[in-house]
Amino acid sequence: MKAQSSATPATPVAVAAHRDRAGLGTLQAALGVIAFSLTFPATAWGLEGFGPWSLVAVRSVLAALVAGGCLLAAGAPPRARGRAWGRGRAWGRVPPPDRRHWPGLAVVGAGVVLGFPMLTTLALQTSTTAHAAVVVGLLPLTTALLSALRVGSRPSRTFWAAALAGAAAVAVFTVRQSGGAPTTADLYLFAALLVCAAGYTEGGRLARVMPGWQVIGWALVLCLPLTVPAAAIALALEPVRLTAHSVAGLLWVAAGSQFLGLVVWYRGMAAIGIPKASQLQLAQPLLTLVWSVLLLNERLTPAAPLTAAAVLVCIAVTQRTRA
């Protein structure tokens, strides 16, 4: 009598569902990258009318208001009240995360809500958006490294080779565009790189246990006790000149970069994994350069298409490699 395995083979339906989920996750992560690629040009617009501290504080407050509204509006339908949400919880309000998740949300808030916007905004006062893109070029590698340390992911050697090659191509391109001399802006940018990678890693981990939009939503709300008084003080001390560019830049970095982009980004990371999602971000500096030409009239050098081709090859390799 032959022994039969108790393992259940994957059905075609299950395989198709997994592929659909992975495809949707890749699309969501890509939309997040597109949203992030507009951040530096939008910040440059915002700095035309706001001081750096005002811009960062106000964008965080506005994003928190949007996120808070979503947290209040989204919830269980009336028939689920008292069953899934517990006694005393009002309909239409997302319950707060468990206490064990708050330290992780604090890391997301410190890195993504406060640290990265502040450091890059300070850098963009003296740096071009093309030079600032070096942060984004090195961010996927840093995120993958922190992910390996934090959540125990172990990408293959092929994955690492492609990731390092892509990061190197982007780093060489962006550094050459700026002349390669380290400046104070560079220090801001590399510090932003570290804090943002930490926020992405922790946010991607939390997005596996709660919806991605709630991760960034609660992180934004958690920072309100800091950002509201900071906005009031900064607006009182820094001059404000409202223009079409400054208002549009502020609205985009608040709603697009700070909330909506992070919503789809964290959902994508939860679906396809932190390492693979982070490698899609290799294309972000090149997209930023395109927006810089279209929106800021910055010059695009002939080296950009070559770098784009190299990055796309690296992305294709990382997406085909099991992390």
C-alpha positions in Angstrom: 0.0 0.0 0.0 1.5 3.3 -1.1 1.8 6.1 1.5 0.0 9.2 0.4 1.3 12.7 1.2 -1.0 14.8 3.4 0.2 18.0 1.7 -2.4 19.6 -0.5 -1.0 20.6 -3.9 -1.7 24.2 -5.1 -4.7 24.4 -7.4 -4.7 26.4 -10.6 -7.1 28.8 -8.9 -4.8 29.3 -5.9 -1.8 29.9 -8.2 -3.8 32.4 -10.3 -4.9 34.2 -7.2 -1.4 34.4 -5.9 -0.2 35.8 -9.2 -3.0 38.3 -9.3 -2.1 39.4 -5.7 1.5 39.8 -6.7 0.7 41.7 -9.8 -1.6 44.1 -7.8 1.1 44.5 -5.2 3.7 45.4 -7.9 1.3 47.9 -9.4 0.6 49.5 -6.0 4.3 49.7 -5.2 4.9 51.3 -8.6 2.2 53.9 -8.0 3.8 54.7 -4.7 7.2 55.2 -6.5 5.5 57.6 -9.1 4.0 59.6 -6.2 7.3 59.8 -4.4 9.1 60.8 -7.6 7.2 64.1 -7.6 8.2 64.8 -4.0 11.4 66.7 -4.6 10.0 68.9 -7.5 6.9 69.6 -5.4 9.1 70.5 -2.4 11.1 72.9 -4.6 7.8 74.5 -5.6 6.7 74.7 -1.9 10.0 76.4 -0.9 9.2 79.2 -3.3 6.6 80.4 -0.8 7.3 78.7 2.5 10.3 78.4 4.8 11.6 74.8 5.3 10.3 74.3 8.8 6.9 75.7 7.8 6.6 73.5 4.8 7.4 70.3 6.6 5.2 71.0 9.6 2.2 72.2 7.6 2.5 69.3 5.2 2.5 66.8 8.1 -0.5 68.5 9.8 -2.5 68.5 6.5 -1.7 64.9 5.8 -2.6 64.0 9.4 -6.0 65.7 8.9 -6.6 63.7 5.8 -5.5 60.5 7.5 -7.6 61.2 10.6 -10.7 61.9 8.5 -10.1 58.5 6.8 -9.7 56.7 10.1 -12.9 58.3 11.4 -14.9 57.6 8.2 -13.8 54.0 7.7 -15.1 51.4 10.0 -17.5 48.6 10.5 -21.0 48.9 9.0 -23.9 49.3 11.4 -24.8 45.5 11.4 -21.2 44.7 12.6 -21.4 47.0 15.5 -21.0 45.2 18.8 -19.8 42.0 17.0 -16.5 42.6 15.4 -15.7 46.0 17.0 -16.7 45.4 20.6 -19.0 47.1 23.0 -18.7 50.9 23.2 -17.0 51.5 19.9 -18.8 53.8 17.7 -19.6 52.9 14.1 -17.4 54.5 11.5 -14.2 54.7 13.5 -11.1 52.5 13.0 -10.1 51.1 16.5 -6.6 52.1 17.6 -3.8 49.6 16.9 -2.7 47.2 19.7 -0.1 48.5 22.1 2.6 46.2 20.7 2.3 48.1 17.3 2.8 51.6 18.7 6.7 51.4 18.9 6.7 50.4 15.2 4.4 53.3 14.3 6.7 55.6 16.2 9.6 54.5 14.0 7.4 55.1 10.9 6.5 58.6 12.2 10.1 59.5 13.1 11.5 58.3 9.8 8.8 58.9 7.2 6.6 61.6 8.7 9.3 63.8 10.3 12.8 62.8 9.5 12.9 62.3 5.8 10.8 65.4 4.9 12.7 67.7 7.2 16.2 66.5 6.1 15.4 66.5 2.4 13.7 69.9 2.6 16.8 71.4 4.3 19.0 69.8 1.6 16.9 71.2 -1.2 17.6 74.7 -0.1 21.1 74.4 -1.6 20.8 71.3 -3.7 19.1 70.6 -7.0 16.5 67.9 -7.2 18.8 65.9 -9.5 21.4 65.8 -6.8 18.9 65.0 -4.1 17.8 62.0 -6.1 20.9 60.2 -4.9 19.0 59.5 -1.7 16.3 57.7 -3.6 18.9 55.8 -5.7 20.5 54.4 -2.6 17.2 54.0 -0.6 16.3 50.5 -2.0 19.6 49.0 -1.0 19.5 50.5 2.5 15.9 49.4 2.9 16.8 45.8 1.9 19.7 45.8 4.3 17.6 47.0 7.2 14.8 44.6 6.3 17.3 41.7 6.4 18.3 42.8 9.9 14.8 43.7 11.2 12.5 41.0 9.8 15.0 38.3 8.9 14.6 38.3 5.1 17.4 36.7 3.2 17.5 37.7 -0.5 19.5 35.5 -2.9 23.0 36.4 -4.2 21.5 37.2 -7.6 19.1 39.6 -6.0 21.9 41.3 -4.1 24.1 41.6 -7.2 21.3 43.2 -9.2 20.4 45.5 -6.3 24.0 46.6 -5.8 24.4 47.1 -9.6 21.3 49.2 -9.9 22.1 51.3 -6.8 25.6 51.9 -8.0 24.4 53.0 -11.5 22.0 55.5 -10.0 24.5 56.7 -7.4 27.3 57.3 -10.0 24.8 59.1 -12.3 23.5 61.4 -9.6 26.8 62.1 -8.0 28.4 63.0 -11.3 25.6 65.4 -12.0 26.5 67.3 -8.9 30.2 67.3 -9.3 30.8 64.7 -6.6 31.9 67.1 -3.8 30.3 66.3 -0.4 28.4 69.3 1.0 26.2 70.0 4.0 23.3 69.0 1.8 24.9 65.6 1.3 25.0 65.1 5.0 21.3 65.9 5.2 20.5 63.5 2.3 22.4 60.6 3.7 20.8 61.1 7.1 17.4 61.2 5.4 18.4 57.9 3.6 18.9 56.1 6.9 15.8 57.3 8.7 13.5 56.8 5.7 14.8 53.2 5.2 14.1 52.5 8.8 10.5 53.9 8.4 9.9 51.9 5.3 11.1 48.7 6.8 9.0 49.1 9.9 6.0 50.2 7.9 6.3 47.3 5.5 6.3 44.9 8.5 3.3 46.5 10.1 1.4 46.5 6.8 1.4 42.7 7.1 -0.8 42.9 10.2 -2.9 46.0 9.4 -4.0 47.8 6.3 -1.2 49.9 4.8 -3.3 53.1 4.8 -3.8 52.7 8.6 0.0 52.3 9.1 0.8 55.7 7.7 -2.5 57.1 9.0 -1.8 56.3 12.6 1.8 57.4 12.3 0.7 60.8 11.0 -1.9 61.1 13.8 0.8 60.0 16.4 3.0 63.0 15.3 0.2 65.6 15.6 1.3 66.7 19.1 4.6 67.6 17.6 3.6 68.9 14.2 0.8 71.2 15.3 2.8 73.4 17.6 5.8 73.2 15.2 3.6 74.5 12.4 2.3 77.4 14.5 5.8 78.4 15.6 7.3 78.1 12.1 4.5 80.1 10.4 5.0 82.8 13.0 8.7 83.0 12.4 9.1 82.3 8.7 7.7 84.5 5.9 5.0 83.0 3.8 4.3 84.0 0.2 1.4 82.2 -1.4 1.8 81.5 -5.1 0.3 78.9 -7.4 3.5 76.9 -7.2 3.9 77.1 -3.5 0.3 76.0 -2.8 0.4 73.3 -5.4 3.7 72.0 -4.0 2.4 72.0 -0.4 -0.8 70.2 -1.3 1.0 67.5 -3.3 3.6 66.7 -0.6 0.9 66.7 2.0 -1.8 64.6 0.2 0.2 62.8 -2.5 3.7 62.1 -1.0 2.8 62.0 2.7 -0.4 60.0 2.6 -1.7 58.6 -0.6 1.6 57.5 -2.0 2.5 55.8 1.3 -0.8 54.0 1.4 -0.3 52.2 -1.9 3.4 51.8 -1.2 2.9 49.9 2.1 0.1 47.8 0.5 2.5 46.9 -2.3 5.3 46.0 0.2 2.9 43.8 2.2 1.9 42.0 -1.0 5.3 41.3 -2.7 7.7 41.7 0.1 10.0 44.6 1.3 13.0 43.7 -0.8 11.2 43.4 -4.1 9.1 46.5 -3.6 12.1 48.5 -2.6 13.9 47.6 -5.8 11.1 49.2 -7.8 12.2 52.4 -6.2 15.4 52.3 -8.3 13.4 54.0 -11.0 12.4 56.9 -8.8 15.5 59.1 -9.4 15.0 58.9 -13.1 11.3 59.8 -12.8 12.3 62.7 -10.6 14.7 63.9 -13.3 11.9 63.8 -15.8 9.6 65.8 -13.5 12.5 68.2 -12.8 12.8 68.9 -16.5 9.1 69.3 -17.1 8.3 71.2 -13.9 11.5 73.0 -12.9 13.2 73.4 -16.4 16.3 71.7 -15.1 18.7 70.3 -17.8 18.7 66.6 -18.5 22.1 65.2 -19.6 22.6 62.5 -22.3 23.7 60.0 -19.6 20.1 59.7 -18.3 18.8 57.2 -20.9 21.9 54.9 -20.3 21.2 55.0 -16.6 17.5 54.3 -17.2 18.4 51.2 -19.2 20.7 49.9 -16.6 18.2 50.5 -13.8 15.4 48.8 -15.7 17.6 45.7 -16.3 18.3 45.5 -12.6 14.6 45.9 -11.7 13.7 43.1 -14.1 16.3 40.8 -12.4 15.2 41.6 -8.9 11.5 41.1 -9.8 12.3 37.6 -11.1 14.4 36.6 -8.1 12.7 35.0 -5.1 13.5 37.1 -2.1 
